[in-house]
Amino acid sequence: MTAPTPTVSDPVPREIGDRLAAALAAVRLATAETIRWFDDPSLAVSEKSDRSPVTQADLAAEAILRRELLGAFPGDSFLGEESGTVAGSTGFEWIVDPIDGTKSFIRGVPLHATLVGCRREGGGVVGVVAIPALDELVYAAAGGGAWHVRGRRPPERARVSARSTLAESLLCTSDFTAFDRRPRQGEAVRRDLEAACLLCRTWGDGYGYLLVATGRAEVMIDPQMNAWDAAAVETVVTEAGGSFTDWQGRRRIDSGEGLATNGLVHGEVLRLIGPSC
């Protein structure tokens, strides 16, 4: 995966534009590492304390992201799924997931993602969602729009769809069984959403959010979500014209859940899930 020259629709502050360029360059190196291990039978897999899997590819890719991003901006803070937190002083925070969808990655499914987000003062300023096995990515800078790259094609503006009802919408999620683990009526939410939407697919993790940002799906919902899953998609989806919130409609990435839509159906989804929150 090559690192595209950043394109923005409107000028962004240099401090943000420079971080977008650094994020794209770091993602190029990190995804090259993950692809090196993708579908390799010798891939070493271990289990974390929460019983989720981690591979040598996760660890190596995050080490690259941490080295490159903090090398370019040593005063920034950093949060990685695998390596934890580094404190900073600039007010900018990098939040990364080297392989979003490690279980898919281990099985050779090409829908895993590399996610890099940068936030300042509680809001997203840079986001990159890369699907290296498909050679596809979406990136965004706050105020500069979202851009979609496939292979070696030049970046094209990423835009959400114009479908205005759930009855004509494609719903994605990472794992429908995760709804059952919600403390209140998660299974009822799942049934209501499935009944309301035209199509439902588990094309989840970062890939589902990329589909919303590029107009191919209208809803991506996660009953369980970490900050490193959300930081990149927050900026990408909103700059593509959509909405990203928690299940209460708040623009935050630390609620343990996430909802991305094309914006037009966001209220309809929130009304369906509201009684269970």
GUVOVEX-636585 format. One record per residue: residue in three letters; x, y, z of N, C-alpha, C in turn. Coordinates in steps of 0.001 Angstrom, whole numbers, plus 524288, in hexadecimal, padded with zeros to 5 digits. Each point is the difference from the previous one (the first is absolute). Example, Ala and Ser with C-alpha at 12.3 -4.5 7.8 and 13.67 -1.06 7.14 Angstrom:
BEGIN
ALA833867E9C681E787FC86804A68000080384804B080000
SER7FEA28041A7FD3080334804A68003C7FCFE80442802DA
END
This chain:
BEGIN
MET803577FB5F800007FCA9804A18000080378804CE80000
THR7FF638035B7FC1580314804C67FFB27FD65804598031E
ALA80322803A2801FD7FDE280462802F57FE998045A7FC3F
PRO7FAF88015C7FF7A7FE7E804247FC5D801C780553801EB
THR800E7803917FC5C800DC80568801777FAE08021F80220
PRO8000280227804C27FB01801AA8024F7FD20803F17FCA0
THR7FAFC7FF057FF457FC88803957FD437FBF8801F6803E4
VAL7FEE18050F7FFE07FBDC8022B803477FCC2803A97FCAA
SER7FAEF8008A801547FC868034E7FCEE800B5805C08014B
ASP8017C80120804CC800FA80552801BF8050E800048031B
PRO802CC8045E80018804DE80031803027FF087FEBF805C1
VAL8038E7FCF9802387FFC27FED080592804E38023C8028E
PRO7FFDA8010E80513804AC801FC802A4804AD7FC6D7FF25
ARG804848025B7FF98804AC7FCF37FED5800EA7FBB0803FA
GLU7FEF580116804FB800F17FC19803FF7FC887FB317FF3F
ILE7FB72800BF7FD9F7FC9A7FB8E7FECD8019E7FD707FAE5
GLY80122803177FC00801B27FDDB7FB08804F87FCCC8008B
ASP803A8801DF8032A804DA7FD0F800DB7FEED7FAD7802BD
ARG7FC557FFFA8038A7FEB97FB17802B67FD217FC3A7FC6B
LEU7FCD18020C7FC727FD887FC8A7FC2A8041E7FD647FC9A
ALA803C2802FE7FE25804257FDCA7FCC2803177FBE5802FF
ALA8012980115804FD802E17FC408032D7FCD67FB0E800E8
ALA7FAE1800A4800D87FCA87FB73800D77FFE87FC817FB35
LEU7FF7D802527FB607FFDD7FCEB7FB328052A7FD227FF25
ALA804538029D80108805137FD7B7FF54800BC7FB90803E8
ALA7FE56800D4804DD800807FBEF803F57FC817FB557FECA
VAL7FB4B801067FE1D7FC6F7FBC17FE8F8023B7FCC57FB88
ARG8027D8028F7FC54802617FD117FBAA803F67FC1280219
LEU80350801978039F803F07FC7A8022B7FD817FBBE80359
ALA7FC1A801798031D7FD857FC308037A7FCF17FBE97FCF0
THR7FD41801A57FBF17FCF77FC357FCF58038D7FC697FCD4
ALA8047E801F77FE6A803C07FC897FD5E801A57FB9A803AF
GLU800868013D804FD8016B7FC08803D57FB897FC21800D1
THR7FB28801E5800657FBAD7FC5D800D87FF317FC717FB43
ILE80086802317FB597FF547FCCD7FB4B8043C7FBDD7FF9F
ARG8049980138801F6804427FC257FFF37FE737FB18802F7
TRP7FCBB8009B8040B7FE617FB908032E7FA9A7FDE97FE9B
PHE7FD2B802C37FCAA7FA9B7FE7F7FEE37FFC87FAB37FD4F
ASP7FCBC7FC9A802277FF2D7FABE7FDE1804F87FCB080025
ASP8037F80138803AA804D67FD0D800A97FF2D7FBE980441
PRO800927FAFD7FECF7FEFD7FBF2803EE803C58002780495
SER80464802C67FF6D803BF800478044F7FEE180484803BC
LEU7FBD0802E77FF1A7FEAA8046F803487FF437FE3D805AA
ALA802BD8028A8038C7FF8D7FEB9805967FB6B802F38025E
VAL7FC917FD24802B37FB5A802408026E8001F7FEC4805CD
SER7FEFE803FB803387FF947FF2C805A37FAF380267801F6
GLU7FEF37FF5C805097FB1A801D38024C8011E8042B80414
LYS7FD1E804657FFAD800998042C803CE7FCD57FEC9804E6
SER8006780367803DE7FD587FF0B804F87FA157FFD57FF69
ASP7FDE7802BF7FC0A7FA5D7FFE47FF1D7FE5A7FB867FC6A
ARG803AF7FC8F7FED07FF427FB517FCD47FF5D8012E7FA2F
SER800EF804DC7FE6480005801437FA72805647FEBD7FDC2
PRO800437FEB27FAF6805077FE797FDBF8035B804B37FE8F
VAL805197FF2B80023803BB803D47FE088043D7FCFE7FD1B
THR801CC802257FBB2803EE7FD5E7FCD4804FD803377FFC9
GLN804217FD837FE13804DE802DD7FF537FF58804617FC06
ALA7FC477FF707FC727FEFD804247FC347FD98804C6802B0
ASP7FC517FF29803A77FDD380456803078045680308802C2
LEU803517FD29802BA8040E8027280325803F2802EA7FCA1
ALA801987FD957FBA8803D98027F7FCA37FDC3804D67FD59
ALA7FB197FFAF7FE407FD9A804767FD597FF3C8048E803BF
GLU7FE5B7FED5804D27FF508044D803BB805408027A80165
ALA8040E7FCD78005D8052A8023080114801AB803BD7FBAD
ILE7FEC07FEBA7FB338012F8037C7FB9E7FCEF8051580072
LEU7FAEE7FF91801087FCBC804B180080801FA8037F80464
ARG801347FDB480451801E78030A8047E80534802A47FEB6
ARG803887FD1C7FDAC80521802307FE9D7FF7B804777FC20
GLU7FCE67FF3D7FBF47FF9C803ED7FBE07FD0E804DF801CD
LEU7FBB47FF42802B47FCC98048280188802A18033780445
LEU8022D7FD5F803EB802AA802E78041D80557801E77FE37
GLY802377FD6E7FC22804D5802037FDBC7FF1A805247FD32
ALA7FB90800667FD597FEAE804D27FD417FE1780437803BB
PHE7FD3E7FE6D8042A7FDB7803BF803BC801097FE1180587
PRO804C4800AE801E1801837FDB58050F7FD0980234804A8
GLY7FD80804797FF757FD0C8022E804517FA667FE3980043
ASP7FE2E7FD0F7FC157FA9F7FE137FFFC7FF747FB64803BD
SER7FB497FF15801D47FEEE7FB4F803087FE417FBA47FC5A
PHE7FFD97FB3D802167FF0B7FB687FCC27FD117FBF480333
LEU7FC087FDAE7FD8C7FD297FB9C802507FF8E7FBBE7FBEC
GLY802317FB74801327FFA87FB8A7FC7D7FD4C7FB77802A4
GLU7FD247FCF97FCFB7FD417FB8A80251803C57FC47802AC
GLU804977FF2E7FDAE803957FC09801F18041880220803C7
SER801A7804E17FF568046F801F78030D7FE928041580405
GLY7FB16801A3800357FE638039D804098011E805AB7FEBD
THR80100803138041A80007805AA7FFA08056F8024B80094
VAL800F8804207FCF18048E80354800A57FDF380586800D7
ALA801A780286804347FE288054580123802A0803FB7FC76
GLY7FD3A8044A7FED78021D8041A7FCB87FEB8805598022C
SER801C0804097FD2A7FF5780554801EC7FD9C803B67FC0C
THR7FEF67FE357FB327FE3B8038C7FBDB7FA1E8009F7FFC2
GLY7FD237FC818027F7FA547FFFE7FF827FE077FC667FBBA
PHE803777FDFD7FCB57FE817FC367FBFE800CD7FA768021F
GLU7FC577FC927FEE0800607FA8D801B17FF097FC5A7FB65
TRP803B27FC897FF157FF677FBD97FC1B7FD6C7FB5080297
ILE7FC1D7FDBB7FD5C7FD4B7FB62801FD7FFCC7FC0A7FB8E
VAL8025F7FB69800C9800BC7FC647FBA07FE5D7FA7680166
ASP7FE587FD447FBFA7FF057FA628003D802D77FD9D7FB54
PRO804327FD21800E7803207FE177FB967FD1A7FC1E7FC8A
ILE7FCDF7FC9E8026A7FCB47FC5E7FD047FAA87FFE6802A1
ASP7FC57802B47FDB97FAA17FFE9801E87FD4B7FB777FD44
GLY7FECE7FBF1803007FDFB7FB367FDB6804297FBC17FFF8
THR802B67FF748046F804327FC1C800487FDF57FA767FF15
LYS7FB497FEE3801D97FDDD7FABD7FF2B7FF457FEE97FA2D
SER7FE45803ED7FD1B7FF8E7FF677FA4C8055D7FF517FD8D
PHE803B480330801C3805597FFC67FE018024A7FA888009F
ILE7FF477FDC18049B802287FAD2801117FDCD7FBEC7FC41
ARG7FB1E800A77FE717FD6F7FC337FC93800B98012C7FA2D
GLY802FD804077FEC9800F08013A7FA807FB97802EF7FD65
VAL7FC8E8026E8031E7FBB9803227FDD8802198057B7FED6
PRO7FF2D8021D7FB49802A6804D37FE6D7FD538050E801AA
LEU7FCAF7FFE0804047FD1C804AB8018A8022C80296804E6
HIS804767FE56801E6802608028B80484801FB8056F7FE7B
ALA8008C80355803F38016C805767FF0280490801A880374
THR802B2804017FE40803AF802DF803437FDAF80570800D9
LEU7FF818018D804F47FD4C804D88015D803C2803B7802BF
VAL80044804C07FE078032080415802837FCB0804E880072
GLY7FF34801CB804C77FD36804DA800EB80359803BF80319
CYS7FF11804F97FF5580296803FE803247FBD8803C6801EC
ARG8002B80131805117FC0B8035A802628029E8048C802D7
ARG7FCFD8042680095801BF8047B803087FB4A80279802A1
GLU8007A80120805037FBD580288802FC7FACF7FD1A7FF6D
GLY800477FAD0800397FB4C7FCDA7FFFB7FD657FF267FAC8
GLY8027F801987FBC47FDB57FF367FAD7804007FDD67FC2D
GLY7FE237FD167FC2E803797FDB47FC2A801DE804027FC0C
VAL805127FFB77FEA980232803877FC0B802417FD117FB56
VAL801727FB14800B48021B7FCCC7FBC37FDF17FA76800AB
GLY7FEAE7FD807FBAB7FE7E7FA898001F801C27FD2C7FB24
VAL802027FB45800A78016D7FC9C7FBA47FDD57FA918011D
VAL7FD037FDEE7FC5B7FDF37FAAE80046802077FD237FB33
ALA8038C7FC4E800D8802697FD227FBAD7FE537FA4780022
ILE7FEBB7FDEF7FB787FEC07FA6D7FF5E8043F7FDBC7FC76
PRO8046F7FE7C80234804887FED37FCBD7FF537FB597FC55
ALA7FD1D7FC04801A67FF587FB6C7FCA47FCC6801427FB26
LEU7FCDF80434800327FCFF801CA7FB7C80292804AC7FD53
ASP8046D801D48022A802CE804907FDFE7FC53804AF7FF83
GLU7FD6380136804577FC08804128001380064803028051F
LEU7FF62805157FFC47FFF380311804D37FCC2804EA7FF58
VAL7FE5180209804777FD748051780049802EC8033280414
TYR800F3804EF7FECA8028680363803CB7FD428053C8001E
ALA800CD802D98044A7FD5C80506800A58030380367803CE
ALA7FF83805197FF2F801CD803E7803C37FB6D8039B80126
ALA7FF7A801A0804D87FBA180350801877FFDF804F27FCB9
GLY7FB9B800CC7FD537FF60804897FCA3801F57FF3B7FA7D
GLY802737FB8C7FEEF8023D7FF107FAD27FD527FBC17FCEC
GLY7FBB57FDD18020F7FD327FBED7FD34802787FAAB800B9
ALA7FD5F7FC077FDF3801D97FA9880024801327FE427FA72
TRP803F87FCA47FF81801FA7FE757FAE0800D37FA257FFCE
HIS7FE7D7FDBF7FB997FFFC7FA547FF3B8041B7FE977FBEB
VAL8033E7FC2880151804317FE4F7FC7F7FF917FA237FF2F
ARG800137FE5D7FB10800287FA737FEAB804CC7FF027FCAE
GLY8035A7FC90801E1804B47FEC27FD1180337804D97FEDB
ARG80184800957FB208032E804747FE647FCC68045C7FD83
ARG7FADC7FFA3800607FCBC8042B7FDEC800A9804EF80341
PRO7FF488048A7FDA980048804CF8031B7FB7B80044803D9
PRO800AF802D78044B7FBC680073803E17FB13802677FD9B
GLU7FB8F7FDD98018F7FAEA8021E7FE817FD0F80187804EE
ARG7FCC6803EC7FF8F7FD18801CE804947FC7D7FB97801FF
ALA800507FEFD8050E7FCA57FC178027E7FB1F802B080205
ARG7FB7F7FDD77FEA17FB0E8024A801A77FC457FBB3801AC
VAL7FD048011C803FB7FC047FC59801C37FB8E7FFD87FC09
SER7FC9F7FC1D8008A7FBAA7FF697FC5C7FBAE803ED80121
ALA7FC5B800647FC5A7FB9280396800907FAFA7FD2380164
ARG800517FB028017B7FB4A7FD208017F7FDFC8022480536
SER7FAF1800EF8003E7FDE4803028045D7FCAF7FCE0803D3
THR7FF587FAE57FF1A7FCED7FCD0803A4802CA7FAE180103
LEU7FEEC7FDB78048A8023D7FAE0801247FDCD7FBD57FC64
ALA7FB5C800CF7FE067FD917FC227FC8D803127FF297FAFA
GLU8036D803A97FEA6803487FF667FB57805C57FFAF80166
SER801277FEEF804FB8055C80049801EF802827FAA78009B
LEU80539800077FF758033E7FB79801468024D800D880569
LEU7FF027FC5D80384801EA800168055E804997FC4980081
CYS8044B801D580246804817FCB3801158013280013805D5
THR802557FBD7801E0801FB7FFC6805588046A7FC118001D
SER803188001E8042E8046F7FC69800487FE567FA8580194
ASP7FC367FFA78038F7FE757FAE48020F7FA958008580266
PHE7FC107FDC17FD8F7FAB580080802017FF687FD948056C
THR8033E7FC1C8014F7FF7A7FD9F8052C801A1803C98044F
ALA80307804187FEAB801A3803D0803F67FB59802F68023C
PHE7FBC0800557FD157FB578029A802117FDEF7FD1D804D2
ASP800A27FADE800127FE127FCEA80468802E98014C80507
ARG804B78022F7FF8B8032080128804A27FEFF8057E8021C
ARG7FC73802DE7FD737FE76805178021B7FD0D7FF3B80521
PRO800A780399803C07FD527FF3F805077FA178006B7FFB1
ARG7FDFA802CD7FC0A7FA56800B87FFAE7FE1A7FF347FA6C
GLN7FCFB7FC0A7FF137FCE27FF4C7FB3E803178006B7FAED
GLY804E77FE3180013803138003C7FB3A7FDC17FCBB7FB9C
GLU7FDF57FB718015C7FDBC7FC967FC0C7FB3C8028C7FD7C
ALA7FCF5802DB802FF7FB74802B47FDD3801AD8043D7FC35
VAL80434802C58013A80218803F57FC6F8019A7FD837FAD7
ARG802BF7FBAB80066801B77FD557FB397FB5F7FE7D7FC9D
ARG7FBF97FDC28025A7FB6F7FE5C7FCFD7FD48804AD7FD80
ASP7FF7980438802EC7FD61804A37FDEC80303802577FB75
LEU8052E8003C8007780329802277FBC27FFC87FC8E7FB2B
GLU800707FAFA800C57FFAC7FC657FB8F7FAC4800877FD37
ALA7FBD280068803007FACF8006D7FDAB7FF56805257FD1A
ALA8028A80425801E37FF488052B7FDAA8032E800CD7FB0F
CYS8045F7FD217FF7280391800F17FBA17FF027FC527FB6D
LEU80187801C67FB7B7FF5E7FCD67FB48803A27FB4F80007
LEU804F8800DC80185803F57FBE98000E803198005280505
CYS801C77FB80801F1803597FFC680499804907FC5E7FEDD
ARG804C0801E08010D804A87FCEE7FEFF803EF800DC80464
THR8031E7FC08801368041A80099803E0805348012B7FD52
TRP80005803FC7FCC9804D6802257FDCA801C48043D803BE
GLY802477FE508045B800CC803908044C8058C801E6800AD
ASP8013780154804E7804EE8026D8016F800C8804F27FCB9
GLY804C18017C7FF0A800F3804CF7FD167FDBA7FFFF7FA92
TYR7FF7B7FB627FDAF7FDF07FFAA7FAB07FA62801F77FFBA
GLY7FCD47FECE803E97FA9E801DC7FFFD7FFAC805EC8000D
TYR803718027A802F18000D805B78002A801EC8024A7FADC
LEU803BD7FD647FD88801AB801B77FACD7FB7A7FFB17FC25
LEU7FCCD7FBF38005F7FB7F7FF807FC7D7FC2D8047D800C2
VAL7FF1A801A9804D77FC908047B800F18025E804ED7FDB0
ALA8050C800DA800DB8028F804C47FE2D80032800617FA10
THR7FFBD7FB917FD588003F800097FA477FAB37FF0C7FD7E
GLY7FBC980036803067FAC07FFC27FDD07FE0A7FAA87FE96
ARG8029F7FBE9801D27FE607FAB07FEA07FCAF7FD7380437
ALA8001B80217804B07FC8C7FE60804457FE08804F0802A2
GLU7FB927FF87802917FDB48049280292800C37FFF4805E6
VAL8009C7FB5880249800657FF88805B6804417FC1680153
MET80364801888039A803B17FC5D802777FF77800C7805DB
ILE7FED97FBCD802D27FF04800718059A803257FBEB802EF
ASP802468019D80468802EF7FC7A803627FDED800618058C
PRO7FE1D7FBB0802357FE478000E805748048880067803D0
GLN804A77FE6E7FE4F804A98002C8034180478802437FCBB
MET802418044D801DD803DE802C07FCE4803D3802CC8039A
ASN805037FFAE7FEB48040C802AD802EF80194805157FD50
ALA802B98034C802D6801AB805027FDC48036B7FF3A7FB39
TRP803597FC06800068036F7FF2E7FB7A7FD057FDE47FB41
ASP7FB577FDF1800CB7FCB07FE7D7FB9D7FD34804B67FDAC
ALA7FF2F80411803387FC96804517FE82802D2804E27FE27
ALA804C7800F0801CF802888050B7FF1B800AE801437FA38
ALA8019C7FC427FCE9800D1801037FA6E7FAE0800B77FD1B
VAL7FC2E7FCA38011E7FB1E800297FD0D7FCBF804CA8015D
GLU800A78020A804B37FD3E804BE80193800DC804627FBFE
THR804F38010A7FEBB801408043D7FC5D7FEA17FE8C7FA65
VAL801207FB327FE817FEFA7FE517FAA07FA2D800577FEB4
VAL7FCB77FDEE803687FA617FFE77FEE87FDB7805867FFFA
THR8016F80334803C87FDBE8053A80032801DC803617FB71
GLU804EC7FF797FE77801EA803137FB977FDBD7FE197FACB
ALA7FE1C7FB277FFE17FD537FE067FB537FA4C801B67FFD1
GLY7FE45802E5803FA7FAA7801F98001C7FC547FD028037F
GLY8020A7FC06802CA7FCB67FCD28035480037801A0805AC
SER7FE0F7FC99803657FFDC800F48059E8026F7FB6C802DD
PHE80306801378040E8021F7FBF7803737FEF9801A38059B
THR7FD397FCAA802E87FEC9801168057C800017FAEB8030E
ASP7FF2080089805227FEC57FB5F803097FA237FEF27FF8F
TRP7FDF37FC50802FC7FA877FE7E7FF717FC4A803F480271
GLN80226803BE802D47FCCA804348021E80018804DD7FC84
GLY802C87FF9B7FBA78005E804637FC698043C803E18015A
ARG803877FE97803988042F803808018F804D07FF1E7FC97
ARG802AD804387FE99804AA7FF997FCC3804B47FED880376
ARG8008B7FB0880155804617FE4F80341801A87FA917FE60
ILE804E97FEAF80158802317FAFF7FE63801107FC658049B
ASP7FE8180197804B0801597FD16804AE7FB4A7FDC2802D4
SER7FBA47FF687FD407FB3E7FDF88027E7FFA97FA1A7FFDD
GLY803947FD7B7FD407FFE07FA537FF997FC667FDFA7FBC7
GLU7FE4D8036E7FC777FC647FE9A7FBCA8009C804067FBAB
GLY7FE0F7FECB7FB5880072803C47FBBD7FBA77FF5F7FC06
LEU7FEB3804607FD797FC0F8000F7FBE2801B3803DA7FBD2
ALA8008A7FE157FB498012F803597FB847FBAE7FF5A7FBF8
THR7FE41804607FDDE7FC0C7FFD47FBDE801348042E7FBF3
ASN7FCD8800067FBE98007D804217FC127FDAE8052C801EA
GLY7FE588002A804D57FDBC804BB802457FA23800567FF3A
LEU7FE2E7FE777FB787FA748006F7FEBF7FCAB7FC2580319
VAL802467FB938016B7FD027FC0F802EA801AD7FFBD805B7
HIS8035C80385801A38022F7FFA9805517FBB98006D8041C
GLY7FC94803C87FF637FBD3800A6803CB7FC707FB4580049
GLU7FEF77FDA47FB857FC9E7FB607FFDE802787FB7E802FF
VAL805367FF537FF66802AC7FBE3802F37FFEA8012F805D4
LEU8011E804CB801788000B801618058E7FAA97FF2880285
ARG7FBD68010F7FD1B7FAC47FF20802257FF0B7FA29800F0
LEU8021F7FCBA7FCA17FF4D7FA5B800AE803097FDED804A1
ILE804C0801EA800AF803457FDD58042A7FF58802E78052E
GLY7FD71804837FFE87FF9280333804AC7FDF27FD31804CC
PRO7FBBD7FD047FF977FDD87FD7D804AE803AB7FC28802A0
SER803FE7FE1A7FD30803787FC0C80254804C48026980281
CYS800FC805147FF3A804E98024F801D47FFED80103805E4
END
